[in-house]
Amino acid sequence: TVGGGGGGGGGGSKDDSGGGGGDYNSNSHLNHPELWAGNWSQLCTTCRLVKPWGAKHCSVTNKCVHRFDHYCPWMGNCIGKRNHRDFIAFLMLEALAMTAAFAVALGRLYQGGPPPPAMTISGIVGFLVFDGSVLFPVLLLTCAQISQVIRNITTNELANLHRYHYMRNADGRFHNPFDKGMAENMFTFACVVENEGEIQREHVLNQREMGDILGGGG
């Protein structure tokens, strides 16, 4: 396989994204059904591959990522097919830990007995302000991600509804072809391993084929 969902590794030391690079040669031919159907927007001229629906070329990592959600600067990598579950689990654990820390600090501030020293109080208040200011956006992001999982839609698709024709019906109104209902969407996301969802090697075009396409041979 050449491409998959974004990875959770940080700092570039390990790239789990499985994004399609441009250094592959294959024996594929210019008979991909999407090209014959005229869906030229699915052709990535950088990675030299035909992207499946939901894939996107990330300008930061310079790779095509299947079911691209967004680029996460915290992770230093894309969030996509292979690591979306891990990312949401990370968000939920982080939100839980920060909520617990906030509750412990608040309890320390209002505990019975003699009041703590002024230095301790100022430290606790400072921690509460910092923790709360970070916790709020983390909770918002966690809720947004879970909401998108329930609807089986990505951040990238929501941000580019006007560009992706497969997200609209014949009347031009919003239609999500991936939405199978809340229960099935959540079960598939949490429990199903979809290796077939990765960008396959046969989607990669070699240099000659790309020249044929860009030169008008397609």
N, C-alpha and C positions, 0 to 999 in steps of 0.2 A: 504494500500500500504506500501511497505517497502523501496523503493528507488525512487529517482527522480533526478532532476538536482540540482547542487550545490547551496548553499545558499549565500546570501550576507551579513550575519551577521558577525560582527567582534569580535575578542577576545574570541570566544567560548561561550559567554553568551547566544547566541541564534543560534541554528543550523537549518537553513532553507533548508539544502541540501536534507533532506529526504533520506540520504544514508542508505543502508541496513546494519543493524548490525547483530551480531552473536547471539543475545539473543532471537530469535524467534523460537517457535516450531510450526510445521504445520502438517497437515494430508496428505501432498502431497506424491506422489509415484514416483518411479524412472522410469516414463514413459514420461518424458519431451521430446518433439520431437527433440530438439537440441541435447540431449544426445544420442537418438537413431540414429541420423544422424552422430554421431561421433565427434561432435563439442565440445570436452572436454575443449578447451580453454575458453569456456564461463562459465565454472564452477568455482566459487570463493569458495575456501576451507576455507577462513577466515570468510566470511559472510554467508556461507552455502546457496548459492542461484545460480540459473542459470541466468547469465547476458544476457539481450537482446543485440543485436548489437549496438555498440556505447557506451556501459557502460564500466566503468573501476573502478577497486579498487584503491582508493587514499591512498597512503602510509602515508600521513600526517594526514588525518582525520580518517583513518582506516575504511572507508565506501565505498561501491560501489555506484557510481553516474551515473545516466542515462545521455547519451549524454555528457559525461565528456569532458570539453574543456581544463581546466588547473587548477592548484591550484594557487590562487592569494594571495600573502602575504599582499597586501593592505587590502583586505577584511578579511583575516584570515580564508578563507574557499574556497571550490571548486566552480568553475564556471561550470554550467551544465544546464540541462533541465529547471529547475524551475526558475533560476535567470539570465539566459544569457541575456535576454532582459534588465533587470535592470542594468546589468553590462555595456552593450553597451551604454545605456542611461546615466549612470554615466560618462563613458569616454567622451561622446559627450558634456555633460554639463561642465565637468572639462576642456576640451580643449577650449570650448567657453569662459568660465570664465577667463582662463589664457591668451587667445588671447586678450580679452577685457582689462585685466589688463596691458598687454604688450603695447597695443596701447595707453592707457591713460598715462602710464609712459613715453612713447616715446614722446607723445604730450606735456607733461609737460616739457620735456627736451628741446624741440625745439619751445616752445611757444614764441610769440613776447613779446616785452617789455624788461625791464631791466633783465639781466641774474640772475638766482637764486644764492644764496650763494654757495661757494665751497662745504660745508658740504652737502647741499641738492643735488648738482650735483653728488657727490660721492655715496650718498644713492640711487639715482635714477639709476645710472649706475650699482651699485651692485644688485639692484632688477631686472634690465633688464637681467643681466647675469644669475642670479639664475632662473628667470622665463623662460627665453629662453632655458636654459639647461634642465629644467623639461618638458617644453612644447613640445620640439622636440620628445622625446620618447613617450609621450602621444599621439601625433598626429600619429606617426608611428603605435602604438598599435591600435588606433582607426581605422585607415585605414585598417590594417591587419584584424581586427575583422569584419569590414563591408564587406571586400572582401570575407571572409570565409562564412559569412551569405549568400551572393549572390550565392555562390557555394554550400551552405548547407554542409559544411565540418567543422570539429573541429580542433583545434590546435593539440590535441592529435592524431587524425587520420593522419594529415599531417606529424607529427613527427615519426609516426610508420607505414608508408605505407608498409614497407618491412615485417612487422609482421602480418598485418591484411589481410587475404586472401580475405575477402569480398570486399576489395578495389581494387581488381585486376580482370581482365576478364580471360577468358580461355587461352588467349595467354600470360598471365602474365603481361600485361600492365595495367597502372593505369585506374581504372574505378570507378566512384563514383555512387553507386546505389541510393543514397539519392538525387541527383541533379535532380530537376524537372524543371529547367529553372529559370532564374533570377527573373522574375515577381512572379512566384508561390513560390519560395523559400523565397523571401522577405515578401510576404503576409502571408505565413504560420508562419514565424518567428515573425512578428509584431502583427498579429491579431488573430491567432488561438490558443486556449487553448486546449492542448492535454493531458487531464488527463490520457487517456489510455496509454500514453507513459511512465508512471511511472512503476517501477519494481513492479510487483504484488506479493501479499502475497503467491499465489500458486506457485511462483518460489522458495520459500524458502524450504530448505531441513532440516529435523530435524536431531538430532545427530545420530540416528540409520541408517538413509539413507546415511549420510555422511560416516559412518563406513562401510556400504556395498560397497560404491563406492571406497573408499581408500583401502579397503581390497580386492578389486578385484571382488566385487559382481556386478559391473556395466558393 
